[in-house]
Amino acid sequence: MRCLLAATIGLTMSLAGVAEAGQAFDVIRARGTIVCGVNQGVAGFSTPDSRGDYRGLDADFCRALAAAVFGDPAKVRFVPTSSQNRFTMLQSGEIDVLARNATQTLQRDTALGLNMAGVNFYDGQGFMVRRSLNITSARQLDGATVCIQPGTTSELNIADYFRANSMRFTPVLIERPDEFVGAYNSGRCDAMTQDASQLASYRATAVQNPNDHILLPERISKEPLGPMVRHGDDQWFDVVKWVLTGMIEAEELGITQANVDQRLRDPNPVVQRLLGVTPGFGRALGLDERWLFNAIKAVGNYGESFERNLGSGSAIGLPRGQNDLWTRGGLMYALPLR
Ligand SMILES: N[C@@H](CCC(=O)N[C@@H](CS)C(=O)NCC(=O)O)C(=O)O
């Protein structure tokens, strides 16, 4: 019922938002800044550093967008959003793009009227428990109390999983991330369920002693995370989609933050088109021909952003796994930039 109500309110707001705001891309260009909805704090995706600057894979993507659109990665305003209010904030035009570990689903596309611009992280839902619980599988969680963030796909998936396995659980729904982790830390729940990447992030940065906690091996869902925009803003949708694609393509071609200047002299016609040496893609998107050059110069290619924020160069230390390039056995495959 709550979901249905949210969907109806969302749809009404979506229509109102579009009527008021006009085409998002025109509004953004006139304003001179991109308003990017991020999460309130999940290390590796988006979290403010000691100076209040947002860092993470999603925050990097917002900076890449600003660099592509304005030639300046600083022309972005980060707005924290919760799991519950993120979609209405996008529908109402309070944010231009949602880059917030949001899973792409049929209901969000249709009932909520949101377009998904691609996947920047392939994930799946998991469980974290205290090692002292002495269990090794989610199938041993019958009767457990589980901390869940409301308004997430996790809330629906866990209900399906327990029903399918004839098990029961008591949900503890907590919206704010600090209170959510606090509830788990204080022993109010036996397990915490979330996208596995977010559990890994919490384990590395938010629980008292990481070694006292384990991620159970089951992944009970598919969670393709990626940026979203409103239905009806096709030009803006194209920009968001091709900046993400371009960052993946740059990794495929070995174009990095450090070598992008030299690669301007690369005779490969594919690289010349990508970096705007041969014009065309910029004009097609309504951007400067250096759109992708500027994005890569600002934050690096997809793999560099992954490593810095979530991978070996970060406190979280996730392997690339499914998020590696298709040429190395992962799922990251850039659509053709032609
Ligand atoms: N991918 C899932 C879950 C996304 C989500 O909101 N996860 C929570 C749990 S880690 C989160 O990001 N919390 C941080 C916040 O509320 O700022 C979805 O789109 O529903």
PDBQT file of the ligand as one rigid body, heavy atoms in Angstrom, charges set to zero:
ROOT
HETATM    1  N1  LIG A 401      20.088  -0.106  -4.338  1.00  0.00    +0.000 N 
HETATM    2  C1  LIG A 401      18.997  -0.083  -3.417  1.00  0.00    +0.000 C 
HETATM    3  C2  LIG A 401      19.412   0.430  -2.027  1.00  0.00    +0.000 C 
HETATM    4  C3  LIG A 401      19.903   1.849  -2.084  1.00  0.00    +0.000 C 
HETATM    5  C4  LIG A 401      19.979   2.505  -0.704  1.00  0.00    +0.000 C 
HETATM    6  O1  LIG A 401      19.286   3.506  -0.449  1.00  0.00    +0.000 OA
HETATM    7  N2  LIG A 401      20.800   1.956   0.187  1.00  0.00    +0.000 N 
HETATM    8  C5  LIG A 401      20.925   2.534   1.496  1.00  0.00    +0.000 C 
HETATM    9  C6  LIG A 401      21.593   1.559   2.406  1.00  0.00    +0.000 C 
HETATM   10  S1  LIG A 401      23.319   1.563   2.465  1.00  0.00    +0.000 SA
HETATM   11  C7  LIG A 401      21.714   3.815   1.424  1.00  0.00    +0.000 C 
HETATM   12  O2  LIG A 401      22.302   4.149   0.417  1.00  0.00    +0.000 OA
HETATM   13  N3  LIG A 401      21.745   4.535   2.502  1.00  0.00    +0.000 N 
HETATM   14  C8  LIG A 401      22.490   5.734   2.590  1.00  0.00    +0.000 C 
HETATM   15  C9  LIG A 401      21.599   6.930   2.767  1.00  0.00    +0.000 C 
HETATM   16  O3  LIG A 401      20.424   6.762   3.160  1.00  0.00    +0.000 OA
HETATM   17  O4  LIG A 401      22.076   8.016   2.510  1.00  0.00    +0.000 OA
HETATM   18  C10 LIG A 401      17.843   0.745  -3.960  1.00  0.00    +0.000 C 
HETATM   19  O5  LIG A 401      18.026   1.463  -4.951  1.00  0.00    +0.000 OA
HETATM   20  O6  LIG A 401      16.751   0.688  -3.397  1.00  0.00    +0.000 OA
ENDROOT
TORSDOF 0
